[in-house]
């Protein structure tokens, strides 16, 4: 049985984190799976199958640290990565998989001629780091880091193209191009359906049309734009509710914006929810109106529940290519406003009545094929 080690920052509530848990649980029937996290106490840890082993470097959450620690620990992991690799990773794993961009990918990039290395890229790499001096330094470091992997896996074609624009010529020690492929996110559909049937106390208000998004409260997700759009619609007498499930660094700023615009009765920040699916099931429309995206795992969950979906034009459009009950709007506040205005005015409940049976078995087949490939290891 092949021994596979996955690495991720932490198993907190998030898209990549949820995908990894579902993926690890599924693969544990066939492989010996271990997950290494930099930070512990993530909400998704308890969702892991007993077959999946869990190792942690720091037994506390990233969000529980001081600002100084949040800056120091990633730097420490970079400067002393060989020490951390030897202490927490180096063993007899057949495959080591860095499942998220950033510190975990740099850590897993330490040389080991006895193991195969794979890195996952979930996001639009041109937007993740920004454009300042610090961002340029990270890009320079990561170009060398990605050359230490035999295979790079992207969750969308768009992400792969954006990556190639930034890292134009990533090569390994043999000066061969690093192999790249696209594999969409795997989601356990049965868990989503079962979770959506759970009873909740704070049901959505059915008085008006309800829009819902599930997203980390960051600038990337564009919640500030949605609040502005919501205010304009309310001022025009177009009554509706907008619900947001998630937490993050922009929370206080968004709460202040909601208070300032006096829309607290109709724009609801629900905070973290370990099970967002009952809210998703009750909503009229699921939205992912981000400034940029990787693929948008929550879109897959909305598709499983056959929800009408509204997204902005990002890499997430690949997730709805064959899903009729969806619409892509231009990535601007004005376009979002125009689309929601039409939906509320016409009291639309969907874009199509067609229901598609969700099937992601091909994703597992592609993943298993990836893990079974015989690839030359590299010793950098």
Legacy VTK file of the C-alpha trace (Angstrom):
# vtk DataFile Version 3.0
C-alpha trace
ASCII
DATASET POLYDATA
POINTS 380 float
0.000 0.000 0.000
1.484 3.357 -1.050
2.151 5.834 1.739
1.045 9.352 0.841
1.604 12.539 2.823
-0.566 15.608 2.179
0.456 18.991 3.558
-1.748 22.032 4.163
-1.642 25.155 6.336
-4.491 23.953 8.557
-7.848 22.173 8.413
-9.940 25.235 9.217
-13.214 26.023 7.455
-12.272 26.672 3.834
-12.583 25.371 0.288
-9.205 23.706 -0.210
-9.395 22.328 3.319
-12.793 20.730 2.685
-11.576 19.255 -0.598
-8.544 17.725 1.104
-10.647 16.110 3.839
-13.051 14.571 1.302
-10.158 13.486 -0.886
-8.126 11.968 1.953
-11.144 10.078 3.295
-11.908 8.668 -0.153
-8.311 7.675 -0.922
-7.778 6.091 2.516
-9.654 3.008 1.301
-6.795 2.320 -1.099
-3.753 4.186 0.266
-2.012 4.844 3.586
-2.843 8.552 4.016
-1.303 11.088 6.424
-2.053 14.824 6.575
0.471 17.291 7.992
-0.801 20.733 9.016
1.292 23.716 10.017
-1.393 24.871 12.462
-3.741 22.644 14.453
-7.221 22.693 15.970
-8.991 23.133 12.620
-12.726 22.522 12.516
-12.408 19.938 9.738
-10.013 17.723 11.710
-12.953 15.895 13.258
-14.317 15.135 9.769
-11.332 12.927 8.937
-11.786 9.186 8.617
-10.142 7.132 11.409
-7.979 5.658 8.631
-6.358 9.062 7.979
-3.421 9.972 10.233
-2.960 13.611 11.301
0.299 15.361 12.242
0.653 19.009 13.292
3.664 21.311 13.672
2.004 23.968 15.858
-0.932 22.915 18.016
-2.905 26.149 17.684
-4.879 28.018 15.022
-3.304 30.644 12.787
-6.064 33.121 13.728
-5.279 32.709 17.437
-1.723 34.054 17.034
-0.482 37.592 17.562
0.314 39.630 14.442
4.014 39.232 15.203
3.741 35.443 15.290
1.707 35.437 12.073
4.683 37.066 10.359
7.452 35.217 12.180
6.312 31.593 11.847
6.056 31.560 8.008
9.481 33.225 7.868
10.859 30.686 10.356
9.478 27.828 8.240
11.227 29.285 5.200
14.586 29.989 6.857
14.761 26.667 8.695
12.757 24.515 6.288
15.376 21.741 6.205
15.121 21.384 9.979
11.313 21.285 9.914
11.308 18.874 6.976
13.667 16.470 8.739
11.706 16.650 12.002
8.118 16.448 10.714
8.171 15.068 7.176
11.163 13.029 6.104
10.241 9.384 6.346
9.279 6.565 4.090
6.437 8.279 2.222
6.150 7.280 -1.429
4.522 10.591 -2.382
4.554 14.005 -0.698
1.819 16.394 -1.804
1.812 20.106 -0.941
-1.901 20.846 -1.201
-1.840 24.649 -0.964
0.268 27.535 -2.213
2.664 29.285 0.164
4.554 28.021 3.244
3.566 24.357 2.935
4.757 24.215 -0.698
8.111 25.738 0.257
8.482 23.281 3.148
7.608 20.212 1.054
10.076 21.391 -1.598
13.074 20.315 0.496
15.042 17.678 -1.409
14.423 13.992 -0.830
15.542 11.634 -3.585
13.452 8.806 -2.145
10.032 10.359 -2.591
7.886 11.772 -5.397
6.674 15.337 -4.978
3.415 16.903 -6.204
2.166 20.471 -5.628
-1.467 21.620 -5.901
-2.341 25.152 -7.074
-5.850 26.291 -6.106
-5.825 29.967 -6.920
-5.142 32.617 -9.527
-1.426 32.950 -8.844
-1.319 36.412 -10.465
-3.612 37.808 -7.735
-2.636 35.869 -4.602
0.543 37.750 -3.699
-0.238 41.246 -4.988
2.319 43.482 -6.730
4.580 44.948 -4.030
8.247 44.164 -3.324
7.296 41.379 -0.893
5.147 39.777 -3.594
7.962 39.877 -6.141
10.290 38.222 -3.618
7.773 35.428 -3.015
7.410 34.865 -6.753
11.176 34.577 -7.151
11.405 32.089 -4.277
8.462 30.057 -5.511
9.735 29.747 -9.074
12.699 27.834 -7.707
10.465 25.933 -5.278
8.055 24.683 -7.953
11.037 23.341 -9.889
11.535 20.842 -7.076
8.275 19.055 -7.864
7.742 16.448 -10.563
4.093 17.366 -11.061
1.997 20.507 -10.572
-1.774 20.048 -10.348
-4.144 22.938 -11.081
-7.825 23.008 -10.122
-8.767 24.906 -13.296
-7.452 25.541 -16.798
-7.500 29.267 -16.078
-5.238 28.799 -13.037
-2.776 26.854 -15.147
-2.679 29.621 -17.779
-2.226 32.336 -15.132
0.556 30.325 -13.496
2.341 30.000 -16.838
2.163 33.775 -17.288
4.011 34.335 -14.000
6.345 31.326 -13.992
7.107 31.089 -17.687
9.785 28.405 -17.567
9.746 26.215 -14.448
12.285 23.400 -14.835
13.671 20.695 -12.585
17.349 19.888 -11.956
17.538 17.971 -15.237
16.410 21.187 -16.996
13.218 19.404 -18.003
9.876 21.251 -17.801
7.882 20.330 -14.710
4.812 18.272 -15.678
1.494 20.128 -15.306
-2.095 18.943 -15.394
-5.608 20.067 -14.469
-7.725 18.031 -12.046
-10.949 19.556 -10.771
-11.827 19.490 -7.064
-13.341 16.339 -5.606
-16.406 16.704 -3.365
-18.245 13.978 -1.455
-21.764 14.540 -2.808
-23.473 12.261 -0.273
-22.099 14.328 2.622
-23.436 17.532 1.065
-26.936 16.111 0.531
-27.045 14.562 3.999
-25.764 17.776 5.586
-28.394 19.882 3.810
-31.144 17.929 5.582
-29.913 18.870 9.042
-32.320 21.017 11.091
-31.150 24.525 11.983
-32.596 27.130 14.341
-31.737 30.282 12.372
-33.632 29.489 9.176
-33.500 31.979 6.322
-36.254 34.592 6.193
-38.652 33.530 3.418
-40.467 36.880 3.365
-38.273 38.049 0.477
-35.914 36.506 -2.039
-32.742 35.157 -0.450
-29.217 35.235 -1.857
-26.408 33.336 -0.163
-22.644 33.166 -0.455
-20.169 31.016 1.452
-16.772 32.668 1.493
-13.844 33.698 3.635
-14.129 37.389 4.480
-11.205 38.677 2.429
-10.829 41.326 -0.251
-10.668 38.555 -2.863
-14.266 37.509 -2.207
-15.657 40.999 -2.869
-18.192 41.073 -0.029
-17.737 44.857 0.204
-18.985 45.168 -3.399
-22.004 43.020 -2.606
-22.921 45.212 0.374
-22.822 48.291 -1.886
-25.010 46.544 -4.472
-27.412 45.395 -1.769
-27.787 48.963 -0.473
-28.551 50.318 -3.974
-31.180 47.625 -4.529
-32.839 48.243 -1.157
-32.918 51.994 -1.865
-34.766 51.235 -5.106
-37.390 49.293 -3.159
-36.148 45.901 -4.343
-36.523 43.986 -1.083
-34.337 40.911 -0.556
-31.984 39.306 1.947
-28.323 38.587 1.423
-26.615 36.062 3.693
-22.871 35.452 4.019
-21.429 32.402 5.760
-17.754 32.711 6.660
-15.199 34.562 8.731
-11.920 36.309 8.020
-9.743 39.408 8.380
-12.254 41.759 6.698
-15.026 41.004 9.230
-14.824 44.209 11.299
-14.488 46.367 8.198
-17.563 44.732 6.618
-19.589 45.039 9.838
-18.777 48.760 9.909
-19.818 49.096 6.251
-23.146 47.350 6.943
-23.784 49.636 9.917
-22.787 52.757 8.000
-25.126 51.909 5.108
-27.907 50.943 7.547
-28.635 47.556 5.962
-28.192 45.377 9.050
-31.789 44.117 8.835
-31.302 42.627 5.376
-27.567 41.932 4.955
-26.532 39.174 7.322
-22.990 38.077 8.220
-23.717 34.703 9.772
-20.111 33.926 10.678
-18.614 30.441 10.573
-20.888 27.465 10.043
-19.404 23.978 10.057
-22.426 22.874 8.043
-23.481 25.550 5.506
-25.638 23.164 3.462
-29.057 23.728 5.148
-28.649 27.455 4.438
-27.623 26.681 0.874
-30.666 24.455 0.417
-33.022 27.156 1.760
-31.585 29.966 -0.365
-33.129 31.028 -3.673
-29.760 31.730 -5.303
-26.206 30.791 -4.486
-23.634 33.483 -5.369
-19.864 33.576 -5.694
-19.186 37.177 -6.700
-15.431 37.254 -6.116
-12.844 39.596 -7.598
-10.842 36.486 -8.527
-11.147 32.754 -7.926
-9.361 29.471 -8.371
-12.244 27.183 -9.181
-14.740 27.771 -6.409
-15.334 24.530 -4.533
-18.574 25.870 -3.043
-19.999 26.040 -6.563
-19.711 22.256 -6.767
-21.649 21.980 -3.509
-24.368 24.294 -4.841
-24.570 22.177 -8.010
-25.026 19.032 -5.929
-28.056 20.728 -4.335
-29.301 21.918 -7.755
-29.246 25.571 -6.716
-29.370 28.445 -9.223
-25.875 29.952 -9.283
-24.638 33.485 -10.005
-20.891 34.075 -10.367
-18.565 36.785 -11.592
-16.326 36.137 -14.582
-13.355 34.443 -12.917
-11.726 31.021 -13.215
-14.845 29.736 -11.438
-16.700 29.872 -14.775
-15.187 26.459 -15.556
-17.240 25.003 -12.708
-20.534 25.845 -14.408
-19.675 25.108 -18.051
-22.239 22.294 -18.276
-24.610 23.549 -15.602
-27.629 25.262 -17.182
-29.021 26.735 -13.968
-26.338 29.404 -13.721
-25.205 32.762 -15.026
-21.840 34.511 -15.313
-21.815 38.308 -14.901
-19.033 40.751 -15.721
-16.612 41.207 -12.849
-17.788 44.643 -11.731
-20.099 46.169 -9.146
-22.294 47.618 -11.894
-22.791 44.233 -13.601
-23.640 42.528 -10.308
-26.191 45.244 -9.559
-27.825 44.914 -12.984
-28.137 41.118 -12.717
-29.579 41.066 -9.192
-31.964 43.912 -10.059
-33.412 41.915 -12.954
-33.744 38.760 -10.855
-35.555 40.520 -8.007
-37.823 42.585 -10.301
-38.898 39.552 -12.310
-39.022 37.364 -9.201
-36.904 34.778 -10.996
-36.413 31.537 -9.110
-33.984 29.893 -11.504
-32.318 30.166 -14.902
-33.330 26.703 -16.034
-35.553 23.909 -14.762
-33.153 21.200 -15.890
-31.720 19.089 -13.093
-28.404 17.345 -13.677
-27.298 14.332 -11.669
-23.970 15.174 -10.072
-21.150 12.754 -10.863
-17.486 13.269 -9.974
-16.279 9.680 -10.245
-13.984 10.668 -13.128
-12.078 12.973 -10.790
-11.150 10.096 -8.485
-10.120 8.021 -11.482
-7.766 10.799 -12.630
-6.375 11.227 -9.129
-5.654 7.544 -8.722
-3.988 7.485 -12.125
-1.776 10.389 -10.991
-0.788 8.559 -7.800
-0.020 5.319 -9.629
2.238 6.869 -12.247
5.892 5.951 -12.177
7.746 9.250 -12.311
11.486 9.816 -12.033
12.312 11.334 -8.643
14.627 14.319 -8.531
17.430 15.157 -6.147
17.904 18.892 -6.036
LINES 1 381
380 0 1 2 3 4 5 6 7 8 9 10 11 12 13 14 15 16 17 18 19 20 21 22 23 24 25 26 27 28 29 30 31 32 33 34 35 36 37 38 39 40 41 42 43 44 45 46 47 48 49 50 51 52 53 54 55 56 57 58 59 60 61 62 63 64 65 66 67 68 69 70 71 72 73 74 75 76 77 78 79 80 81 82 83 84 85 86 87 88 89 90 91 92 93 94 95 96 97 98 99 100 101 102 103 104 105 106 107 108 109 110 111 112 113 114 115 116 117 118 119 120 121 122 123 124 125 126 127 128 129 130 131 132 133 134 135 136 137 138 139 140 141 142 143 144 145 146 147 148 149 150 151 152 153 154 155 156 157 158 159 160 161 162 163 164 165 166 167 168 169 170 171 172 173 174 175 176 177 178 179 180 181 182 183 184 185 186 187 188 189 190 191 192 193 194 195 196 197 198 199 200 201 202 203 204 205 206 207 208 209 210 211 212 213 214 215 216 217 218 219 220 221 222 223 224 225 226 227 228 229 230 231 232 233 234 235 236 237 238 239 240 241 242 243 244 245 246 247 248 249 250 251 252 253 254 255 256 257 258 259 260 261 262 263 264 265 266 267 268 269 270 271 272 273 274 275 276 277 278 279 280 281 282 283 284 285 286 287 288 289 290 291 292 293 294 295 296 297 298 299 300 301 302 303 304 305 306 307 308 309 310 311 312 313 314 315 316 317 318 319 320 321 322 323 324 325 326 327 328 329 330 331 332 333 334 335 336 337 338 339 340 341 342 343 344 345 346 347 348 349 350 351 352 353 354 355 356 357 358 359 360 361 362 363 364 365 366 367 368 369 370 371 372 373 374 375 376 377 378 379
